[in-house]
Amino acid sequence: MKNMLFSPGAAGFFLQDMDAPADAVEVSAEVEAFLRQAIIWGAEEFLFSGESVSVAYPAHLQEYATDNKAPTQYPATQAS
């Protein structure tokens, strides 16, 4: 199975055969699952850096997302 493409600007997923936006990047199944969950929580900013992805939530959701441990980073950082 091919990996999906994700467009941060469109906050959408595309099959590799589709005409995806220029900002679309290939994501693994694990990253796709993380992004889908973050979008459900309301994430609207997506930052890709090598093998990691981070998301940010709008100001009006920030407290709710923090209090309820919304996903913010893939891979998840380990609490010490």
Helices and strands as residue ranges (DSSP letters): E 4-7, E 12-14, E 25-27, H 29-41, E 45-49, E 52-56, H 59-67, E 73-74
